[in-house]
Every structure is written in structure tokens, then in C-alpha cells.
Amino acid sequence: MTTTGKQRVLYRQGTGFWRMTAKWIVVFGALYLLDGGLIRSWGDALVWAVIGVLLWVPFGIGVAWYPRKDHLVTLTTHELRVRRKRLPMDRINLLHVARLWLEGRSTADERPVAEWTRSDRVVWVPLLDGRAYGVEFRDPAAFAKIFGDFAVTACGGPEAVRARAATATYPEPRPMRARSSDSGSWADLLDLFD
């Protein structure tokens, strides 16, 4: 947990660009070392480094990283920021999040959060207007725990959440498709093909 300016950062997820690049270097570096040390000469094995560099842009960036570029997520006490889109906490239905968290669930599906595996999956963030905004996470259980705990605290604690949930009525959140051309974001090249 860190502090930026006056906002306390509760959760941060990067795009994974450097992780992808490091894996790319490890794979082609291992091929270079294996070929140069055991099979051929070091000069002949240099072809693996060249192949790795040439394939890095179209496949490493274009295929492996570009579809996940929207994974840049920052959760603070004031907003949830997904890439350039900002969702202020006063637009998010924190009571719904807190109620589900106290039941051991989250907005992704009906399975308990404790049973989630560490893999890419969408967690739906419910908004007060009845819509739900989908955010993709590499470790959704970690985000659900932090967001659930924050929602319970923001709503006044477990007892206050149970009391308010018993009397409050709000629409069941409906998933909406997240687009980069929503307000606060610039148009994305791939939006031209939608």
C-alpha cells in the first residue's frame, strides 16, 4: 500500500510489458546458450538472438502484450482507474461489493473467492446506475480481497453493511462492454473495427 499525493493506493496492476519482455529474453537466451554451448559454435548460435529480436515486435508486443495492454489498473481510496478511464468511488455501488464480499463472493461469478485460481479473469465493478464495468485481472482474488475489505470499511463495517443490505434496494448490476472510447479515454485503433 503506497501513497501518491493525497490518495492512498490500495491496489496496482501493471500492463505486464516488462514481464513479457523478460520472458522473451529468457527463452531466446536459453536457446542461444544451449545451441552455442552444446550443439554449434557461439557465432552460429547468435542466430537465436537475432530471431528473438526480429520476432519480439510482431509477436512479443503485437500478439502477447497488446491484447493485455488494458490491464493497467490502480485502485485508490477515491477512484478506480483502468488505463485512462477513471471511476470515482461515488459512482461505484460499494454496498453491493461489500455485501458480496461478506458472503465470500465477488462480482465475477458465484464461486467463492477462495476457490479462484491465479489466472486472467474479468471482475465486474457494479455502478450505482445498474451497470457493471468489467476489469480484467491477472490475480483477481487479490483484487477482490482488497476491494471487498475497502468496500466494507467504506460502508461502516460488517454490521452496517448487513443492516443496509437488508433494507436497501438497487438494480442488479448488468455487465456492459468496456470501450476505450468511453468518456475520459482516447480512441483506440482497434475501436475502428468494432
N, C-alpha and C positions, 0 to 999 in steps of 0.2 A: 504494500500500500504506500503510495507516494503522494506528494502534494505538488500541484502545478498552479502557481499563482495563489488564488484563494480556494480553488477547487481541490478536493481530495480525490485522487484516482483510486477507485476500488478494484478495477479490472482493466487489463490492457492486453490486446492480442494484435500482433504484427501481421503483415501480409505473408510472411514466410519466404520472402525473396532470398535472404541471405542463407537460410536453412537449405533451400533448394540448390543454391549455388554451391554450398559446402558439400552437399551430397554428390553433385555433379563432379566436383574436383576429386572427391574420394574415389568414385567409381573409375573415372578415367586415369587417375593417378595410380590406382591399384593395377589397372591393365598395363600401364606403362612400366611399372616396376616388375610385374610378372613377366611381361614379354622381354624387357631389357635384361633382367637378371637371370631368367631361366631358359628362355626359348631362343631369342635372337640377340643381336648386339644393341647397345643403348641407342645408337644412331638410328637403327631400324625401328626401334620401339617408339621413337619420337613421333611417329605417325599417329599414335593414340592421343597424344596431347593435341596435335593439330586437328584430328577428328573431333575431339571433345570441344575445342574452341569453336570450330565451324558449326557444330550441331547445337551449341549452347543457346544461340539466339532463336532459331526457329522452334526447337523442341523444348529446351530448358525454360526459356522465357515464354514462348508462344503457346506451348501445349501444357507444360507442367505448372507454370506460375500464373499466367494471365487469367485463366478461369477462377483463380483464388485471390485475385487482387483485391476483391471487396471484403476480404477477411479482416481488414484493419478496423478494430473495434476498441473504443475507450468508454468505460463506464465511470462516471464521477457522481458525486452527490447531487449535482444539478442537472445532468443530461446523460443520455446515451448517444454516443457519436459512432456512426457506422460510415466509414470512409469520409465523405464530406457532408453527409446528412446528419442533422442534429435533432434528437428527440428530447425536448425538455421534460423533466420529471412531472410537470403539471399536466402533460398530455398523456402520460402512461397510467394505466389502471393498476396502481400499486396494491390496492386491496385484493384484486384478483390474483396477482402474483403471490402476495403474502398468504392468501387462503390456500392456494395450491401447494405452496412450499410447506405449510404446516401439515398438510396431508401427505407430504413426502413425494409430491409430484411436481411437474413443471408444465410449461405450455407446449412442450414438444410432442408428447404423446401420453398415453395412460400409464406407461410403465413407470415404476418408481425410479427416482433419480439415481439411487444407489445401484441399480442394475444397469445403468448406461455404461457402454464401453467407450474408451477414448477413440473416437473416430469423428469424421466430419458429419455434422448433422445440423438441421435448422431448429432453432428455438424461436418460438413466436412470442413477440413482445406485445401484450394487449394494450390497446389505446382506449381512452375514455369514450371515443365516438363509436366504439363497437368493432373497429377493425383491429387486425393483428399484423404487426410488421415482422417479417421473417429475417432472422440474422443467423448466418452460418458460423459455427464454431468448430475448432479442432478438438477442444476439450469442453464439451457442453456441460458436463456435470460440474466442473469447477465454476463456470459462469453462473449456472443455475443456483449453486450454493451461495455465492456471493450476492447475487441479485435477490434471491429469496430472503436471505438474512437482512439485507438492506431494506427490502420492502416491509418486512415485519417490524423492524425498528422505526421506519418512517411512519407506519400506521399506528404506532403507540404500543407495540408489544403483542404477544400472543393472545392475551385475554381480550384486548381491544379489537384485534382482528376478528376473533370468533364472534364477538358481540356485534360488530358492524356487518360481518358477512351474513349473520342470521337475519338482519333487517334490511340490508341494502339490496337494491335491485339495479342491475346494469345489464346491458345486452351481452350475450355470449360472443366473445371475440370471433370475427370471421377473418381468415387469412387473406391478405392482399399481396399482390405481386410487387416486390421491391424493384423499383426502377431507378437508375442513376439520374434520370431527368426529373425526379421529384424536386420540389422547391428546396433550394439550398444546395443543389448539385449541378454540375455542368453536364452537358450531354455527353454520352459515351458513344464511341464509334459503333459498337455492336447494337446500339439502340436503333440505328438506321435499318437494321434487318428484322426488327420486330414487327 
